[in-house]
Structures are given as C-alpha cells and as structure tokens.
Amino acid sequence: MPDGKTISIQENILSANDALALQIRSQFDEAGVFAVNLMASPGGGKTSLILRTIEALKEEFRIAAVDGDVVPVDIEKIAGTGIPVELINTGGSCHLDANMVAAVLPRLDLPSIDLLIIENVGNLVCPAHFALGAHANVVIASVPEGDDKPYKYPAMFQDADVLLLNKIDYLAIETFDVDTFRRGLEALNPGITFLPISCRTGEGLSAWLDWLRGRVRMTKAK
C-alpha cells in the first residue's frame, strides 16, 4: 500500500502539471490553434491516422504535429508530408506531460498553425493521467487488440472526447464484438463520439475529418 507521503507527492505532481496545461491551453487559444492529444497503444494506428488526416486536410488548414518518442522514425514519415513537425524525446518515459509540451512550443510558430496534432506515447495507462493543454483527447482502439479494452483500461476511455475504433476491416477475421466494446465505452463515458474507421481502406474517415473540420473552424471563429 502506498503511504500518505507518496500519495501527496503524486497529487502535487499532477496539480502542477494541470496548472501548466491550462497555461498551454491559453497559448493555443490566443493563437487560434485547435490542439488534439492523440493516444493509443503501440500499433493502434496513431501515425497512420495522422498521415491520412494531413493528406486530406493540408489544403484546408495549416497543420503541425508533435511526436513523443525516443527515435525519429514517425517524425520522418510525418515530415515527408511537408508540414512542420517536432520530436519530443521522452527518454523512454511512458507518457508526455505538460512540461514536455511547453518545452517544444517555442519551436512552433503557433499563429501560423490551425491544427496541432500531438502524438502521445503508445500506452493505454500513463498518458490518461497527464493533461497537455490540448482541446480534445482522442483515443484510438483497434480491432486486433480485442473488445475488452474499455474494461481493462477505464481511465484512458472515461476522459476521451473521441474514440476511433481503427482497423474495422479486420472485423471479418477477428473475434471482436462491437456491441460489447461500445457498452463498456459508453458505461464509462456516456455520449462520447464513437467513430469506426479503417486507416488502411479509408472507411469511416470522412466522419473523423468532418469532426476535425468543425472543431478547427469553431476555434478560429472565437
């Protein structure tokens, strides 16, 4: 059992992180940037979704990305699209936090960005506890991972604004009960935006893109 001192330290860390995240949000708001915190387990499809999103929207919006990782593999793929992208070297940490995001912001020209996509570390536990200042938490789950993820990782799903169920092209060959998954999801987070997609085939992506368009335009209109 953790002692009271340990709990107090953890609470202080999260409180300080949340305060900094609010400052980051203010910077985004002032610059008219809509920021998304994109989370998933390894292999869930974060980078694939980013590439698809950039391909579809780069003529409509000025897009930039930040990637939390220890190697620049994903950064190189994203940079190949021609948008500004920055690496946050996590040093092996299991999540991004507000300090890491704040450190990279001076390298971004925020007033020239409409949409900022923050690719968090591949993990369904730690990222759920650290606010980054983003306007929306978007979680990707994928069919091959199984339909029990909301039941096993409730913290990740209960604070999400959007759930993208990726790799629905696998439904024909995987034992995945969409109703079971969705019941668990909506028990934790009633009214969450639930969008089944396939980054490989493009199925369902129009709904995701329309959601993003609406949020970006709303942010720019403020």
N, C-alpha and C positions, 0 to 999 in steps of 0.2 A: 504493500500500500504506500503511495506517495505521502510524504509528510506535509504539514501545512506550509512549511517554508518553500518546498518545491512548487506547490500549487500557486503560492503568492508570486514567485518568480515568473512562472508561466503566464499568469494573469497580467503581470506588468509588461512582459514582452508583447503580448497580444494587444494590450491597450496602447502601447507606444506605436505599434505597427498600424493600428486602426487610425490613430491621430495623424500619422504621416500619410496614410492612404487618403484621408479627407483633403489634405493639402494638395496631393497629386490630382485628385478629382477636380479641385478648384482650378488647377493649371489647365487641365483638359477643357473644362467648361469655358474658361476665359479665352482659350484659343479656338473654340468651336470644334473640338475633336471628340468623336464618339469612339470610346475605347472598349474593347472586348477582351476578357480574360478567358482564354480557351484551354480547357482541361480535359484530360483523358488518360487512360492507362497506356503504357507503351504499345505501339502498333494499332491504336484505336483509330488513327486517321487524321491527326491534327494537321500535319504538314500537307497531306493530300487535300484537306478541306481548304487550307489557306491558299494553295496553288489554284484550286478551282475557283475560289472566291476572287482572287486577283484577276484571273483570266476573264471572268465575267463582268467585273465592276471597274477595272482600271481606267476605262474610258469615261466612266461616270463620276468617279470620285478619286481624290488623291489619297492613296493608301500607303501605309508604312507598317512595318512589323518589327517586333522584338521577340527574340527566341531565347529561352532559358535552357542552357545545355552546357556540356563540357567540351564539345567538339563542334566545328562549324559546318557539319555535313548538311543539316537542314537549312542553315543560313545561305549556303552556296546555292541550293535549289531555289530558295525564295529570291535571292539576289538576281538569279537568271531571268526573272520576270521584269527586271528593270526598276523595281520600287526600292525606296530606302529601307534598309533592314539592319538591325544591330543585334549583336550577340551579348547576352548576359552570361558570363562564365560562372556557373553556380558552384564550381569547385567540388562537385559531387553532392551538393545539397539536394534534398528530396522535394524542394518546392522553391518557388520565387517568393520574395516578400517585398514590402513597400520600399525598404532601403535599397534593394537591388534595382527596382524600377526607377526610383528617384535618381540613382547614380547614372542611369543611361539617358535620362531626359535631356540633359544639356547637349547631347549628341544628335538630338532630333530637332528639326525646325517645326515646332508644333503648329504655328499659324499656317503652314503650308500643307497640313495634313487634315483630311476629313475623317478618315477611318484608321484607327490604330489597332492592330491585332497583336495581342500578347500571347505567345505560345508558352504555356507553363510547362513545368517538368512532368514527364509521363508518370503519373502516380494518382491513385484514387483515394489517398488518405491525407497526406500532409497539405497539399495545396488548398484543401477545403477550409483551412483554419486561418489563412492569411489573406486579408484584403489587399488589393493592389492599387485601388483608386479607379478601377475600370467601372464603366457604367453597367455592364452586364457580364454575368458569369455564364459561360456556355460550356456545357459538358457533352462530350461525345462518348457514347457507349457503342459497342459494335456487336453484331450478331454472334460471331465466333466466341466472344467472351462468355456467353451464357445469359439466361434471363433472370439470374438471381442477384445481379449487381446492386440494385437499389436496396435489397435486403441485407447485403453484406457490407455496404459502404454508405450508410444513410446520410452521414454528414455532407458528403460530396453532392448528393442529389437534392437534399432538402433546401439548399440555398441557391440552386441553379435557377436562372431565368429562362434558359432554353436547354432542352435535351435533344440532341441529334442522335438518332439511332442509325448508325452507319452500317454499311455492308449488307443492306437488305437483300442484295442479290444472292446472298448465301442462305436465305430462308428456305429455299427449296432443298438444301442439302444438310442443314444444321437442325438439331433439336432445340428449337428456340420458340417459346410460347410468348407471343407479343402481348397477349392479354395479361399473362402473369407478370411480365415486366412492367406493363403500364399500371396495373393495380398497385404494385409496390411503389412505383414512382409517384403516383397521384395520392397515395396514402401519406407520403412524406411531404408532398408539395402540390396541393390541390391547385388546379388551374395553370400549371406550368405549360409553357409552349413546347409541344412534343412534335418533332418533325422526323419521320423516317426518310432516310436518304441512302444513296449509294454514290460515293465519290468516284467509283470506277466507271459506272454506267451513266451517271448524271441524274438518275431517277430521284425525284423529290427535291433537287437542289433549287429549283425555282422558288419554292416556298421559303427556303432559308435566305435566298438572295432578296426576296421581297421584304422579309422581316428586317434585314440589314438596311435596305434602302429607306424604309420607313423611319428607323431609328436614327440613321445618319441625317436625314433631312430634318427630322424633328430637332436634333441637336443644333444644326446650322441655323434653324429658324429662331432660336432663343435669343 
